[in-house]
Amino acid sequence: MNDEQTLVVERLEGVAEIILDRPAQRNALNAAMCDALRSAAERLRHDESIRCVIVRAHGPVFCAGADLKERKGMSADDVRARRLKAFAAYDAIERIGKPCIALVEGPAVGSGGEIAMACDFIVATEKTSFRTPEALWGTVGATQRLPRVVGKRLAKDMAYTGRALSADEALRVGLVSRIVPAEDAVDVVRQMARDIAAAPPLAMQLTRDCIDRGVETDPAGALAIEILAIDTLLQNADWKQSISAFGQRDDGPQSRADAKTGAHHA
């Protein structure tokens, strides 16, 4: 077993942070980090005290992609098994089942983009960029999530050329949902997560499920999914209290945070 620390998990007031922690290796994804990501995501999925998750990284690079150094001497079967570990890690993040925010403060290359796209949405800074150079490196990757987010033609452009997508272009095409100043990024995302964690958990869970399931079906099927979610919510005893509390709120702390930081939204 590789006992290298590859990530840190911190918990505070309903929010958990998964922090990639191989800054000296530019947070390159190795087998140990794959296992740690999967384990952390599965633990948080079953932790009822956690209502929102942040995925971010230590250091100036979010993730430089797969750690190719560990593949020296691997057989074809070993490489395939290693890739499956990565896929399991991405899937575990998607299955956390709670709102999950990726904060990408620097370059996200290959697997870095996969980790970020496995979250519900991505917050960027001006220093953020995305690259998918796998084909140029003689392998295949980032062929499924990326085209579903940015479209087939832009995904092919990025995959064939390996060019970097800037934060501004990523915002325009919907890969990131907002850009915030680098010096405020962690504080802004933590406040967003606290606001989400403070919201009625069942309503937040059902909203997430409706969006994820609804985009996979036709409009009639999507409407049926939302109606079922509303029926589920109305069977919960807390819904009247939640509506009453909503009526007593102002524009909300996140709106004030956006005004303070000048966040740009897609």
N, C-alpha and C positions, 0 to 999 in steps of 0.2 A: 504494500500500500504506500502511496505517496502521501506523506504527512505534511507537505507544504501547505501553508495557509494560502488559499486562493480567493477567499471572499470573507466578508464580515457581515453578520446579521445583527441589526440593532432594532430594539422595540421601544416605543414610547407612546403612551396615550392612544392606543388603538391603531397606531401606524408602525409598520415595519419597514426597514431599509435593508435591501440586499446590495452590498457594496463590493464590486469587483476589486480585488486587492492584490494584483501582481503588477504594480506600477513599474518596477524595474524591467519587466518583460512587456511593457505597454499593454498590460492586461490581456495578453494573448490567451486564447482559450485552449487549455490542455485537458487531458482526460480527468485529472483531479478536479479541475474547475467544473467540468461537465457534471461529475458526480455530486459536487457540493451544491451546484445550482439546483439540480433535481431534488436533492434531499431538502434543501432550504425551502423550495417552493412547495413541496409536499407537506412539510411541517406547518407552513403558514396556511395552507389550504384548510387544515384541520384545527387551526388555532382560532377559537371563537372570539378571543379578545382582540384580534386583528381585523380591522375593517378596510384598510387601504395599504397598498404596498408600493414602495418606491424602489426602482432599480437604477443605480448609478455606479460611479467608479471613482477610485482614488487615482490621482495623477492627471496629467494633461491629455491622455488618450483614453477614450471610453473603452475601446477594444480593438486591437490591431488584427483581429481575425484569428484563425486557428494557429496554434503553436506548431509550426512545421518542423521545428527542431526535434520534437519527440517522435516524429515519424521515421527518422533514420533507422534503418535496419528492420522496419516493420514489413511483414508479409502483406499480400493483398487482403487476406482475411483479417489481419490485424487492423489495417486501415479502414476496412468496411465496418468492423466492430467499433472503432473509434468514432466514425461518422455517426453511427447509430446512437452512441452516447450523446453526441451533440444534439441530434434530433430529439432525443428523450428529454434533454434539458430544456429546449425551446418549448416543447409540448407541455412540460410541467409548469412552466411560467404561464402559458395560456390557460392552464386548468386550475390556477389558483382560485378562480371563482369569485374573486373580489377585485374591486377597481385597482388597477396596477399602472403606475406612471413610470415611464422611462425618462430619466434626465440624462441627456447626451451632451456633455460639455466639450468634447473634442472629436477627433476622427473616430468613426465607427466603420471598420473595414470587415467585409465578409461576415463572419460569425457575429461580429459586433452589431451589425444591422439586424441580424436574425434575432438576437437577444432583445434588442429594442423593439422590433416589430411584434414580438410575442406579447408585449405589454399592450394595454388598451389604447394608449396614445403616448406621443413623444414630445417632450419639451426640449428645446434646443437653445443654444447661445450663438453669438456671432461666430464663435470658433468651431462650431459643429460642421462636420462634413460626413458624407456617406460614399463608400466605394464598394463595388462588388467585382473584384478582379480575378475570381476563381478560374474562369476559362483561360485567362492569360497565364495562370500558374499551372495549367495542365490538369485542372480538376473541374468539378461541377458543383455549384452551390448557389444559394439565394435565388432559385428559379421558381419558387412557389409563393412565398409571402410577398415579395417585392412587386411582381406584376399585379397582384390583387390590390395593392395599395396605390401604385403610381401608374398602372396601365402597362399593357404588353409592350408597346413601342419604346417607351422610356426605359423600361426594365431591360430590353434588348440592347438599347444604346449603352446603358451602364455596364451590362455584362460583356458585351463585345469589345468595348473600348477601355473599360476599367477607369473611366474618368470619374472625378470626384463631383458629387452633387453638393453644392454649397447650402448653407442654412437657409438663405433666401429662396433658392430654387426648391429646396425641400418643403418649405412653407407653401409655396405657390402650388405645388402638385399634391399637397395633402399628406406628405410623409411625416411631417411634424405639424403639431397643432398650434404651436406658438413659439416665438423667440423672445427670450428674456435677457436682460443684461447679465454678463458673466459673473459680476461681483455679487449679484443678488440671487443667482439661480437656485442655490440650495435652499435659501430661506423662502423663496417664492414657492418652490415645489413642496416644501414641508408644510407651508400654510395651506396650499391646495389640498394636500393629503389630510390635514387635520379637519378642514371643512367637509371633505368627503366622508371622513370617519364619523363626523358628528351628525351626518344626515341619517334619516331612518334607514336602517340596514336592509330591511326587506324590500323597500322601494328601490334602493340602489341596486340590490342584487337582481331584481326583476327587470329593471331598466337595462342593465348590462346584458342579461339573457335575451331580452327582446331585440336589442340591436344586433347581437351576434347571430341569433337564429333568424331574424327577419331578413337580413341581407342575403341569406342563402336560399330564400324562397321567393315566390311571386307576391305582388301586393296584397292579394286576397289572403294568402296564407300568412303573410306578415301581420295583417290586421287581426286575424284570428289569434295569433300568438299574443298580441298586445291585449286583446279582450280577455283572454285566459289569465294573463298576468293581473289585469285589473280585478277580475273576479277573485283571484287568489289574495290580492291585497285587501279587498273588502271583507274577506273572511277573517282577517286579522284584527284583533281587538284594538290595536293601537292606531288605526288609520284616522279616526276622528281627532285624536290628540295631535297627530302629526299635522293635519290640516289646520287646526286651531293655532298651533305653534307657528306655522308658515305665515299665517295672517298677521302675526305680530312682528315679523322681521322687516328690516329695511332692505336695501339692495344687496346686502350680504358682504361678508369680509373679503371674498375673493374679488368682487368688483372694486373694492377699495384698494386691494393689493395691486390690481392691474393698473389703476390710476396712478398709484405710487411708483410702480416700476416701469410703466410705459410698455407693457407687454403687447406684442403684435399677435393677432389671432388670424387663423385661416378663415 
